[in-house]
Amino acid sequence: MIHFGTGGWRAIIGDDFIRVNIQRLALAVARRMKAEECDGRGFVIGYDRRFLSREAAEWVAEIMASEGIHTRVIDREAPTPLIMFTVKDYGLYYGMAVTASHNPALYNGIKLFTKGGRDAVEEVTNEIGDAANAIKEEELHPIPYAKGIETGLIEEINPQNAYLDSIIRAVNMDAIRSRGLRIILDPMYGVSRTSLQTILLTARCDVDVIHERHDTLFGGRLPAPNVDTLGALRASVQENHADIGIATDGDADRLGIIDDKGRFIHPNEILVLLYDYLLRIKGWHGCAVRNLATTHMLDKVAEAYGEKCYEVPVGFKYISSAMEEHGAVIGGESSGGLTVRGHIQGKDGIYAAALLVEMLAVTGKKLSELVEDLYKRYGHLVMLEFDWPFDQDMKDRLQQMLMVDKKLPEFSEEITSVSYMDGVKVRFADGWLIARFSGTEPRLRIFCEMPSSARARAHVKTMADFCGLKMKEEE
């Protein structure tokens, strides 16, 4: 079955991620385009470096061609934000990326984009998923890929230059050129190397790259840039005395950062640093948007400048929608995805990295100094994140207890409010905790942000014990 979560449809290769399901999904999208009378504008699809990604893109194109829809296939492995940019740049109503983002290597999937190059909203993905699941295999009549190319129904394109030029125009390249920054780039065996390295070299940065070869197993680790996966990048930054280490996830829509001292900089800190930079140094005006599992320090920055920070459910489509509605300067999430006003309506690790390098150049400060200065001005908050695998019985039990019966443990601090927007979020006087089921993989996640690690850990343990879960240090 095809089921869309917060980050698209993701499934195990050879289980649900198979040719017939991919082509059923393509036919459902083609029929929707015809019903909406936007099929004449055509369609675009790109793919990442995962196993079967290129083949899956071709299978989609074969179905689109069979429906008479002109399909542009990006002719090389492409970052997801480049594909989103292309949907927007070509004025298309629909597009796809074949990717499972940061999921383990045995997964692949598809992200669906709509007009403006934004993530499709839940209503659209639910309807398309239901329509795809109702399609019988005998309804599929794909045109061979080579024949589609020959007839012109399928066209291979390379929109990379337009995408790179849009980023180069958006950042202060002259300021970056003046600094001669030394940067270590870790694409995590994914698709960011060409795009990000090109931008940085154009800005006269000294760039070394690690983990750049094509490896569908991602070196045996998750292609997710976090504190546990960036040990090699940390070592390289320290060994080469680099100014910054930049990592992107498998499809390059999220980033992870190592500072000049070899410290992992949490995506929350990056989001807050960039918002503060845009307001304080660049003189921008406007609110911010974050999901409900992202740092409230963003709220503090907004308040300091007379702005507001809006909270939305997890899923970047909600961030994009709220940014558009409120004209926000920046929107982001604690997993490393963010975007800035005027760019695409989706997260972009390549653009975010370029803006971060600009911040180093313009301020003339080291990243470690900027983080220290941020905490001096706004105080310090610590976020802890834990997750557990779940089966359906566990999910049903906790869903009933937390969301239906709305039971909560006895916390050591007074609860100021509780939200059920997405999972259960408990607010305290100076912090919060959330428990929710992931929309991209079968895991229960508990996040807690407090002024100290000890207080955050105590609250997580209270919730974990209440749910019958063991903390990692107890296992």
DOLUM-645035 format. One record per residue (C-alpha): y negated, x, z negated. Coordinates in nm, 3 decimals. Layout:
N
ATOM         y         x         z
ATOM         Y         X         Z
...
This chain:
475
ATOM         y         x         z
ATOM     0.000     0.000     0.000
ATOM    -0.360     0.100     0.062
ATOM    -0.585     0.083    -0.242
ATOM    -0.941     0.216    -0.265
ATOM    -1.060     0.365    -0.594
ATOM    -1.399     0.504    -0.692
ATOM    -1.364     0.793    -0.443
ATOM    -1.190     0.629    -0.149
ATOM    -0.820     0.579    -0.078
ATOM    -0.601     0.861    -0.210
ATOM    -0.223     0.873    -0.193
ATOM     0.067     1.115    -0.204
ATOM     0.152     1.265     0.134
ATOM     0.478     1.122     0.267
ATOM     0.470     0.839     0.013
ATOM     0.179     0.607     0.098
ATOM    -0.026     0.858     0.296
ATOM     0.174     0.817     0.618
ATOM     0.087     0.757     0.982
ATOM     0.151     0.382     0.984
ATOM    -0.073     0.322     0.679
ATOM    -0.350     0.542     0.819
ATOM    -0.342     0.352     1.148
ATOM    -0.329     0.014     0.972
ATOM    -0.646     0.115     0.788
ATOM    -0.807     0.226     1.114
ATOM    -0.725    -0.106     1.280
ATOM    -0.870    -0.298     0.985
ATOM    -1.196    -0.104     1.019
ATOM    -1.201    -0.154     1.399
ATOM    -1.156    -0.529     1.360
ATOM    -1.432    -0.542     1.100
ATOM    -1.666    -0.352     1.331
ATOM    -1.597    -0.603     1.608
ATOM    -1.651    -0.897     1.374
ATOM    -1.986    -0.746     1.271
ATOM    -2.068    -0.669     1.637
ATOM    -2.142    -0.305     1.563
ATOM    -1.849    -0.157     1.755
ATOM    -2.078    -0.070     2.043
ATOM    -2.244     0.202     1.834
ATOM    -1.915     0.387     1.802
ATOM    -1.748     0.561     1.512
ATOM    -1.717     0.915     1.371
ATOM    -1.439     1.082     1.177
ATOM    -1.405     1.429     1.024
ATOM    -1.143     1.602     0.816
ATOM    -1.094     1.875     0.556
ATOM    -0.836     2.153     0.520
ATOM    -0.559     1.954     0.356
ATOM    -0.213     1.916     0.501
ATOM    -0.213     1.643     0.772
ATOM    -0.592     1.603     0.768
ATOM    -0.644     1.695     1.135
ATOM    -0.346     1.485     1.241
ATOM    -0.468     1.188     1.038
ATOM    -0.809     1.207     1.206
ATOM    -0.638     1.198     1.545
ATOM    -0.423     0.900     1.440
ATOM    -0.737     0.710     1.342
ATOM    -0.906     0.799     1.672
ATOM    -0.603     0.677     1.868
ATOM    -0.632     0.330     1.710
ATOM    -1.009     0.315     1.753
ATOM    -0.965     0.407     2.119
ATOM    -0.702     0.135     2.161
ATOM    -0.968    -0.112     2.044
ATOM    -1.219     0.024     2.294
ATOM    -1.439     0.187     2.029
ATOM    -1.598     0.518     2.125
ATOM    -1.487     0.760     1.855
ATOM    -1.645     1.096     1.783
ATOM    -1.410     1.342     1.615
ATOM    -1.572     1.643     1.450
ATOM    -1.389     1.929     1.619
ATOM    -1.336     2.150     1.315
ATOM    -1.279     2.121     0.940
ATOM    -1.595     1.964     0.800
ATOM    -1.755     1.909     0.459
ATOM    -1.768     1.544     0.359
ATOM    -2.151     1.550     0.330
ATOM    -2.172     1.675     0.691
ATOM    -1.970     1.371     0.801
ATOM    -2.196     1.139     0.599
ATOM    -2.501     1.308     0.754
ATOM    -2.353     1.249     1.101
ATOM    -2.305     0.877     1.034
ATOM    -2.673     0.861     0.943
ATOM    -2.796     1.094     1.218
ATOM    -2.613     0.909     1.497
ATOM    -2.720     0.569     1.367
ATOM    -2.359     0.454     1.319
ATOM    -2.239     0.167     1.105
ATOM    -1.905     0.321     1.004
ATOM    -1.743     0.660     0.966
ATOM    -1.456     0.829     0.782
ATOM    -1.360     1.156     0.618
ATOM    -0.995     1.250     0.582
ATOM    -0.989     1.412     0.238
ATOM    -0.855     1.371    -0.113
ATOM    -1.149     1.573    -0.249
ATOM    -1.043     1.750    -0.572
ATOM    -0.701     1.585    -0.612
ATOM    -0.385     1.800    -0.625
ATOM    -0.250     1.939    -0.298
ATOM     0.022     1.676    -0.260
ATOM    -0.249     1.413    -0.210
ATOM    -0.456     1.324     0.091
ATOM    -0.682     1.029     0.154
ATOM    -0.971     0.870     0.336
ATOM    -1.332     0.808     0.238
ATOM    -1.513     0.530     0.422
ATOM    -1.885     0.545     0.499
ATOM    -2.123     0.274     0.611
ATOM    -2.468     0.256     0.769
ATOM    -2.704     0.528     0.652
ATOM    -2.414     0.761     0.573
ATOM    -2.336     0.615     0.232
ATOM    -2.009     0.547     0.051
ATOM    -1.880     0.200     0.131
ATOM    -1.934    -0.042    -0.157
ATOM    -1.643    -0.190    -0.348
ATOM    -1.665    -0.530    -0.179
ATOM    -1.625    -0.367     0.164
ATOM    -1.341    -0.133     0.066
ATOM    -1.153    -0.413    -0.110
ATOM    -1.177    -0.637     0.195
ATOM    -1.075    -0.359     0.433
ATOM    -0.787    -0.255     0.207
ATOM    -0.657    -0.612     0.191
ATOM    -0.691    -0.650     0.568
ATOM    -0.507    -0.322     0.629
ATOM    -0.221    -0.418     0.399
ATOM    -0.174    -0.742     0.593
ATOM    -0.139    -0.566     0.931
ATOM     0.216    -0.539     1.066
ATOM     0.334    -0.221     1.236
ATOM     0.395    -0.403     1.565
ATOM     0.020    -0.478     1.583
ATOM    -0.054    -0.107     1.627
ATOM    -0.090     0.012     1.987
ATOM    -0.245     0.359     1.968
ATOM    -0.369     0.537     2.279
ATOM    -0.243     0.899     2.290
ATOM    -0.517     1.135     2.172
ATOM    -0.518     1.339     2.492
ATOM    -0.556     1.024     2.701
ATOM    -0.843     0.910     2.480
ATOM    -1.019     1.241     2.541
ATOM    -0.954     1.211     2.914
ATOM    -1.098     0.860     2.936
ATOM    -1.399     0.941     2.717
ATOM    -1.308     0.692     2.447
ATOM    -1.254     0.991     2.217
ATOM    -1.516     1.266     2.209
ATOM    -1.500     1.587     2.009
ATOM    -1.836     1.693     1.866
ATOM    -1.984     1.965     1.645
ATOM    -2.284     1.830     1.448
ATOM    -2.298     2.127     1.209
ATOM    -2.627     2.271     1.332
ATOM    -2.817     1.945     1.284
ATOM    -2.681     1.917     0.930
ATOM    -2.766     2.278     0.841
ATOM    -3.114     2.245     0.991
ATOM    -3.180     1.938     0.776
ATOM    -3.102     2.138     0.460
ATOM    -3.295     2.446     0.575
ATOM    -3.602     2.228     0.635
ATOM    -3.567     2.071     0.291
ATOM    -3.560     2.390     0.081
ATOM    -3.815     2.670     0.040
ATOM    -3.646     2.935     0.252
ATOM    -3.945     3.171     0.231
ATOM    -3.926     3.179    -0.147
ATOM    -3.553     3.254    -0.134
ATOM    -3.603     3.531     0.125
ATOM    -3.852     3.701    -0.106
ATOM    -3.599     3.739    -0.390
ATOM    -3.299     3.914    -0.232
ATOM    -3.055     3.724    -0.451
ATOM    -2.694     3.837    -0.485
ATOM    -2.456     3.541    -0.470
ATOM    -2.079     3.500    -0.496
ATOM    -1.944     3.197    -0.312
ATOM    -1.608     3.033    -0.392
ATOM    -1.513     2.755    -0.145
ATOM    -1.186     2.709    -0.340
ATOM    -0.997     2.731    -0.009
ATOM    -1.200     2.431     0.109
ATOM    -1.458     2.364     0.378
ATOM    -1.795     2.485     0.246
ATOM    -1.786     2.853     0.346
ATOM    -1.934     2.832     0.695
ATOM    -2.211     2.587     0.606
ATOM    -2.319     2.733     0.274
ATOM    -2.281     3.096     0.376
ATOM    -2.489     3.032     0.689
ATOM    -2.772     2.882     0.483
ATOM    -2.768     3.163     0.227
ATOM    -2.752     3.440     0.485
ATOM    -3.037     3.278     0.678
ATOM    -3.234     3.302     0.352
ATOM    -3.151     3.677     0.337
ATOM    -2.924     3.645     0.034
ATOM    -2.652     3.900    -0.024
ATOM    -2.336     3.686    -0.014
ATOM    -1.976     3.773    -0.101
ATOM    -1.703     3.512    -0.054
ATOM    -1.374     3.469    -0.238
ATOM    -1.090     3.220    -0.174
ATOM    -1.202     3.155     0.182
ATOM    -0.871     3.153     0.373
ATOM    -0.700     2.832     0.481
ATOM    -0.447     2.737     0.214
ATOM    -0.332     2.374     0.191
ATOM    -0.201     2.447    -0.160
ATOM    -0.546     2.568    -0.275
ATOM    -0.403     2.884    -0.426
ATOM    -0.181     2.678    -0.654
ATOM    -0.470     2.523    -0.848
ATOM    -0.683     2.212    -0.833
ATOM    -0.972     2.244    -0.585
ATOM    -1.203     2.119    -0.860
ATOM    -1.484     2.351    -0.976
ATOM    -1.464     2.340    -1.353
ATOM    -1.446     2.577    -1.648
ATOM    -1.067     2.610    -1.614
ATOM    -1.054     2.689    -1.240
ATOM    -1.341     2.934    -1.191
ATOM    -1.206     3.240    -1.374
ATOM    -1.199     3.450    -1.057
ATOM    -1.555     3.350    -0.970
ATOM    -1.668     3.439    -1.321
ATOM    -1.504     3.781    -1.297
ATOM    -1.657     3.846    -0.955
ATOM    -2.007     3.754    -1.074
ATOM    -1.980     3.991    -1.368
ATOM    -1.819     4.273    -1.169
ATOM    -2.082     4.257    -0.895
ATOM    -2.380     4.185    -1.127
ATOM    -2.456     3.878    -0.917
ATOM    -2.742     3.638    -0.984
ATOM    -2.519     3.332    -0.951
ATOM    -2.169     3.220    -0.859
ATOM    -2.136     2.898    -0.659
ATOM    -1.812     2.703    -0.614
ATOM    -1.753     2.380    -0.424
ATOM    -1.459     2.143    -0.442
ATOM    -1.212     2.084    -0.159
ATOM    -1.444     1.873     0.057
ATOM    -1.772     2.033    -0.064
ATOM    -1.941     1.727    -0.207
ATOM    -1.934     1.868    -0.564
ATOM    -2.023     2.207    -0.706
ATOM    -1.957     2.429    -1.004
ATOM    -2.180     2.715    -1.118
ATOM    -2.138     3.048    -1.298
ATOM    -2.463     3.200    -1.427
ATOM    -2.576     3.564    -1.429
ATOM    -2.401     3.623    -1.763
ATOM    -2.069     3.487    -1.639
ATOM    -2.102     3.156    -1.823
ATOM    -1.985     2.830    -1.668
ATOM    -2.286     2.601    -1.635
ATOM    -2.176     2.240    -1.683
ATOM    -2.269     2.001    -1.399
ATOM    -2.468     1.802    -1.656
ATOM    -2.690     2.106    -1.708
ATOM    -2.730     2.156    -1.332
ATOM    -2.832     1.793    -1.284
ATOM    -3.090     1.809    -1.564
ATOM    -3.223     2.148    -1.451
ATOM    -3.282     2.024    -1.097
ATOM    -3.448     1.701    -1.209
ATOM    -3.679     1.895    -1.439
ATOM    -3.751     2.144    -1.159
ATOM    -3.837     1.871    -0.908
ATOM    -4.074     1.701    -1.154
ATOM    -4.227     1.999    -1.333
ATOM    -4.245     2.265    -1.063
ATOM    -4.243     2.076    -0.735
ATOM    -4.457     1.788    -0.864
ATOM    -4.231     1.505    -0.752
ATOM    -4.249     1.165    -0.918
ATOM    -3.973     0.915    -0.978
ATOM    -3.682     0.804    -1.191
ATOM    -3.327     0.935    -1.212
ATOM    -2.986     0.769    -1.186
ATOM    -2.663     0.873    -1.358
ATOM    -2.327     0.715    -1.421
ATOM    -2.237     0.608    -1.772
ATOM    -2.021     0.919    -1.830
ATOM    -2.304     1.164    -1.759
ATOM    -2.543     1.338    -1.999
ATOM    -2.820     1.143    -2.168
ATOM    -3.033     1.456    -2.157
ATOM    -3.136     1.327    -1.814
ATOM    -3.292     1.034    -1.997
ATOM    -3.489     1.276    -2.217
ATOM    -3.636     1.452    -1.913
ATOM    -3.726     1.121    -1.751
ATOM    -3.896     1.001    -2.069
ATOM    -4.095     1.324    -2.101
ATOM    -4.253     1.256    -1.762
ATOM    -4.304     0.884    -1.813
ATOM    -4.006     0.797    -1.594
ATOM    -3.683     0.604    -1.649
ATOM    -3.316     0.692    -1.613
ATOM    -3.088     0.417    -1.484
ATOM    -2.721     0.394    -1.586
ATOM    -2.452     0.272    -1.343
ATOM    -2.069     0.257    -1.334
ATOM    -1.863     0.556    -1.220
ATOM    -1.853     0.589    -0.841
ATOM    -2.122     0.754    -0.633
ATOM    -2.175     0.436    -0.430
ATOM    -2.336     0.286    -0.741
ATOM    -2.562     0.588    -0.780
ATOM    -2.667     0.570    -0.414
ATOM    -2.744     0.199    -0.438
ATOM    -2.951     0.240    -0.754
ATOM    -3.138     0.537    -0.607
ATOM    -3.231     0.330    -0.305
ATOM    -3.331     0.032    -0.518
ATOM    -3.553     0.232    -0.755
ATOM    -3.669     0.515    -0.526
ATOM    -3.510     0.769    -0.760
ATOM    -3.574     1.143    -0.731
ATOM    -3.219     1.244    -0.815
ATOM    -2.883     1.089    -0.889
ATOM    -2.570     1.253    -1.022
ATOM    -2.255     1.256    -1.228
ATOM    -2.095     1.488    -1.482
ATOM    -1.816     1.585    -1.240
ATOM    -2.058     1.790    -1.029
ATOM    -2.179     1.550    -0.761
ATOM    -2.549     1.491    -0.702
ATOM    -2.801     1.411    -0.435
ATOM    -3.179     1.418    -0.402
ATOM    -3.423     1.173    -0.250
ATOM    -3.473     1.223     0.123
ATOM    -3.126     1.366     0.186
ATOM    -2.804     1.172     0.253
ATOM    -2.713     0.876     0.032
ATOM    -2.413     1.056    -0.109
ATOM    -2.329     1.365    -0.308
ATOM    -2.365     1.701    -0.136
ATOM    -2.253     2.025    -0.302
ATOM    -2.398     2.235    -0.020
ATOM    -2.748     2.090    -0.043
ATOM    -2.736     2.099    -0.425
ATOM    -2.640     2.467    -0.415
ATOM    -2.926     2.549    -0.177
ATOM    -3.176     2.368    -0.401
ATOM    -3.042     2.550    -0.705
ATOM    -3.092     2.887    -0.532
ATOM    -3.445     2.777    -0.442
ATOM    -3.509     2.703    -0.810
ATOM    -3.407     3.060    -0.903
ATOM    -3.635     3.202    -0.635
ATOM    -3.941     2.988    -0.709
ATOM    -3.927     3.024    -1.088
ATOM    -3.841     3.395    -1.072
ATOM    -3.608     3.344    -1.369
ATOM    -3.239     3.403    -1.420
ATOM    -3.023     3.093    -1.446
ATOM    -2.928     3.179    -1.805
ATOM    -3.300     3.189    -1.893
ATOM    -3.364     2.852    -1.729
ATOM    -3.081     2.690    -1.926
ATOM    -3.207     2.840    -2.251
ATOM    -3.560     2.718    -2.177
ATOM    -3.427     2.369    -2.098
ATOM    -3.262     2.340    -2.439
ATOM    -3.573     2.470    -2.616
ATOM    -3.772     2.187    -2.463
ATOM    -3.524     1.901    -2.482
ATOM    -3.275     1.991    -2.752
ATOM    -2.904     2.062    -2.719
ATOM    -2.624     1.818    -2.641
ATOM    -2.254     1.899    -2.610
ATOM    -2.017     1.695    -2.396
ATOM    -1.640     1.715    -2.445
ATOM    -1.397     1.571    -2.192
ATOM    -1.027     1.497    -2.243
ATOM    -0.776     1.316    -2.026
ATOM    -0.419     1.191    -2.044
ATOM    -0.175     1.072    -1.777
ATOM    -0.076     0.707    -1.802
ATOM     0.191     0.475    -1.670
ATOM     0.143     0.104    -1.605
ATOM     0.269     0.001    -1.949
ATOM     0.022     0.231    -2.121
ATOM    -0.261     0.111    -1.899
ATOM    -0.181    -0.255    -1.965
ATOM    -0.160    -0.194    -2.340
ATOM    -0.491    -0.010    -2.365
ATOM    -0.664    -0.245    -2.123
ATOM    -0.566    -0.539    -2.342
ATOM    -0.662    -0.366    -2.666
ATOM    -0.995    -0.214    -2.557
ATOM    -1.125    -0.441    -2.282
ATOM    -0.978    -0.784    -2.360
ATOM    -0.937    -0.787    -2.737
ATOM    -1.230    -0.543    -2.763
ATOM    -1.084    -0.360    -3.060
ATOM    -1.243    -0.032    -3.171
ATOM    -1.152     0.228    -3.433
ATOM    -1.353     0.293    -3.748
ATOM    -1.583     0.578    -3.647
ATOM    -1.746     0.805    -3.905
ATOM    -2.092     0.709    -3.778
ATOM    -2.259     0.374    -3.730
ATOM    -2.222     0.219    -3.383
ATOM    -2.554     0.109    -3.234
ATOM    -2.417    -0.070    -2.927
ATOM    -2.107    -0.114    -2.711
ATOM    -2.093    -0.151    -2.331
ATOM    -1.803    -0.271    -2.116
ATOM    -1.967    -0.199    -1.780
ATOM    -1.690     0.045    -1.687
ATOM    -1.432     0.108    -1.956
ATOM    -1.569     0.095    -2.310
ATOM    -1.878     0.296    -2.406
ATOM    -1.975     0.329    -2.771
ATOM    -2.327     0.441    -2.856
ATOM    -2.433     0.611    -3.178
ATOM    -2.783     0.702    -3.296
ATOM    -2.782     1.037    -3.116
ATOM    -2.472     1.033    -2.898
ATOM    -2.204     0.830    -2.726
ATOM    -1.834     0.809    -2.638
ATOM    -1.661     0.646    -2.343
ATOM    -1.295     0.573    -2.266
ATOM    -1.207     0.467    -1.912
ATOM    -0.929     0.484    -1.656
ATOM    -0.996     0.719    -1.365
ATOM    -1.048     0.553    -1.028
ATOM    -0.911     0.853    -0.835
ATOM    -0.594     0.951    -1.022
ATOM    -0.367     0.802    -1.291
ATOM    -0.542     0.942    -1.597
ATOM    -0.726     0.800    -1.897
ATOM    -1.045     0.992    -1.968
ATOM    -1.243     1.012    -2.292
ATOM    -1.590     1.168    -2.286
ATOM    -1.814     1.222    -2.586
ATOM    -2.164     1.370    -2.604
ATOM    -2.321     1.466    -2.935
ATOM    -2.561     1.732    -3.069
ATOM    -2.261     1.938    -3.188
ATOM    -1.912     2.011    -3.061
ATOM    -1.761     1.931    -3.402
ATOM    -1.904     1.580    -3.410
ATOM    -1.802     1.514    -3.051
ATOM    -1.447     1.635    -3.113
ATOM    -1.418     1.421    -3.427
ATOM    -1.514     1.106    -3.236
ATOM    -1.275     1.183    -2.950
ATOM    -0.993     1.235    -3.200
ATOM    -1.074     0.904    -3.366
ATOM    -1.050     0.721    -3.034
ATOM    -0.741     0.914    -2.923
ATOM    -0.559     0.839    -3.249
ATOM    -0.654     0.472    -3.217
ATOM    -0.505     0.466    -2.866
ATOM    -0.189     0.646    -2.976
ATOM    -0.272     0.965    -2.785
ATOM    -0.245     1.328    -2.889
ATOM    -0.534     1.568    -2.853
ATOM    -0.446     1.871    -2.641
ATOM    -0.459     2.114    -2.932
ATOM    -0.198     1.901    -3.112
ATOM     0.056     1.912    -2.828
